[in-house]
Amino acid sequence: MVVCGDDGLAHRLAAELRTVYGEQVTLVVPPNVRIARPPVVGRARAASAALFDRVVSATVGRTGGSGGGGAAGSGAGPVSGVGEGPRGERVLEAVEATEAVLAEAGVERAAALALVYDDDETNIRAALTARRLNPRLRLVLRLYNRRLGQHIEELLDQAAALAIGDPDGSGGGAVGDASTIVLSDADTAAPALAATALAGRGKVIHTDGLVLRAVDLPPGAGGGQDAVEQGLFPLALLSPNGTGPEPADGRRERGPRLLPDDEQVRAAGERAVMVLEHVSSSAGAAEPAGRGVGVVPPLASLFSRRLRWSLAGIVGCVVALAVALSVVTHIHPVRAFYYTLLDLFAIDDPAIGAPLGRQLLQLLSGLVGLLLLPVLLAAVLEALGTFRTASALRKPPRGLGGHVVLLGLGKIGTRVLTRLRELHVPVVCVEADPEARGLAVARRLRVPVVLGDVTQEGVLEAAKIHRAQALLAVTSADTTNLEAVLYARSVRPDLTAVLRLYDDDFATAVYRTLRAAHPQAVTRSRSVSYLAAPSFAGAMLGRQILGAIPVERKVLLVAAVEVGGHPQLEGRTVAGAFRAGAWRVLALEGRQGVADGEYRLRGGDRVVVVATRRGLAELSGHRASPTHPPDSPG
């Protein structure tokens, strides 16, 4: 397996393949990436991090003439450093994935290549080169642009078919192994981040064709017992919520327990239980909010509330005058309404010689007409102003409350914003960069935005943080996210806070400290690369990962699996195929709802399973590294 990237996702993916699946991995990273400590899974963290530092230190000064051969064999080649790991994995330092670098990484002999650079163009250029070097290579690309990703996927698959000699794609497995899969870490992580921020609501995870709704049952009061009796699928036992001193014997289990059996759920005690409450087909899902919203605002937003009341008052006066004229002059109400409009618009027909009541009504109609002129002028000006500012950013309206404050409108923040609006959740965004990619989406969805540095005083107040239900900090800087949450907690101690934190040790320390300081508030931390890496790893191994369900700093994967060829599933009932701590069958493709526990799985079935990372590796025919504890947060 070859992994090329320039940020934390590359290191996460390499660690996932190497430690969970036991694959041989070559990691290609730019030289400056070594400044940030790469993530390593499980107890091998310290040893592998030290090894990586030694490898980089020993190789950063190498030149191409001192070894390496092939692509880096002459002069100052494109590969500036090459190192070997204890299990055969290599770390190559190169500024970009050129043809020479890919050849040095062994793409011509590799089974799969993941291109996870942050820039879409870099990934596409490297993918075209890799497909030419090895037409049978399985390619996994990280692309943010969905439409472009679809076209690139078709193009590369067609190129592979032509190179292999099967333009119709009927050659079977050879062409199938050369598939191209386009994924987005933003699309993978956004549903989980959005669900985590919605305290008091079920965690709704949308997968291909399914909608999964997971809810947390509070500890005690028979929560775990009720879940078992109601036939709900327990997904995890959450960490104990106590913040006091640890027991003297140290036997309290720290961290959540994934996919527990019924006995463990019944004995949950002080631990909350996450259960799967609902499984349904997404075919009939409602149209997401915000789709089709263009620059033309809705009619109700053209005029302010005060102006609408003024117009309503004028209309009421006109109707009252017409009724009074009909009563006084004994004429038909329609003609009376017509006469009133003539008087209202000052059309010259004075009521000379008419009864006194008619004359008074004519004077009143003229007065109402004078009042109508400034109202009409204000309506025109407001409508023009609304159209003029339709392309501008909205400000948070007065009286706004119960919303989610979203900090950061980069790739991740933009996808989270779209997901929250699909769930009809009111959002106020905070962004420091006036050129951020998510501002156009916020403008199209008419979401209020506060432009400013969140570390500056008054920015969060402008976003109405004191009346918000949650703060979702998803910038790429851990310290900025932490500072925003700390300041928000000083304003609103019970605020639900979700942080995007990359480093696990840092996230654990932050979580425990915030939980101890604010025991009544919900605090969650998430890592985008940790949520996305299993999907990329599964794609490199030919697995279809449908989604991820975050459980504190761990993750459960939802995957589609063919029953045939899996003795752990084939011939067993749905209930009998369950393995605690590893996997559980949720549904059968093509059938709505939860799978019947007595249904016996056949070789031709295709099922949707929820699994731990280690369990999915076992289903894939791979054995996790012996140094890898069960699903530790990598």
Buried (B, 14 or more C-beta within 10 A) or exposed (E): BBBBBBBBBBBBBBBBBBBBBBBBBBBBBBBEBBEEBBBBBBBBBEEBBEBBEEBBEEBEEBEBEEEBEEBBBEEEBBBBBBBEBEBEBBBBBBBBBBBBBBBBBBBEEBBBBBBBBBEBEBBBBBBBBBBEBBBBBBBBBBBBBEEBBEEBBEBBBEBBBEBBEBEEEEBEEBBEBBBBBBBBBBBBBBBBBBBBBBBEEBBBBBBEBBBBBBBBBEBEEEBBBBBBEEEBBBBBBBBBEEEEEEEEEEEEEEBBBBBBBBEBBBEBEEBBBBBBBBBBBEEEEEEBBBEEBEEEBEEEEBBBEEBEEBBEEBEEBBEEBBBBBBEBBEBEEEEBBEBBBBBBEEEEEEBEEEEEBBBEBBEBBBEBBEBBEEBEEBBEEBBEEBEEEBEEBBBBEEEBEEBBBBBBBBBBBBBBBBBBBBBEBBBBBBBBBEEBBBBEBBBBBBBBBBBBEBEEEEBBEBBBBEBBBBBBBBBBEBEBBBBBBBBBBEEBEEBBBBBBBBBBEBBBEBBEEBBEEBEEBBBBBBBBBBBBBBBBBBBBBBBBBBBBBBBBBBBBBBBBBBBEEBEBBBEBBBEBBBBBBBBBBBBBBEEEEBBEEEBEBEEEBBBBBBBBBBBBBBBBEBEBBEBBEBBBBB
